[in-house]
């Protein structure tokens, strides 16, 4: 019985440790952006990101780290379009 309880706890912790994908992101200034919007639209609506990284010739990732009490968000743009919004762990 103890092995089952331990396995269940590990499974639950693993699920919560995985990144979460979403279709919308609430910018630090309160505006809402969604997948499918252009990088220009997101740039107009949101504050500048904490960092920008070019992952490939066509893929850019913006990171929004809003501090230790909020989750870090990653906005991924492919060919100039927001295609993926992920949340990670708490920021720093």
PyMOL commands that set and color helices and strands:
alter all, ss='L'
color gray80, all
select helices_A, chain A and resi 2-17+39-45
alter helices_A, ss='H'
color red, helices_A
select strands_A, chain A and resi 20-22+24-26+32-34+51-54+59-64+71-78+81-90
alter strands_A, ss='S'
color yellow, strands_A
deselect
rebuild
show_as cartoon
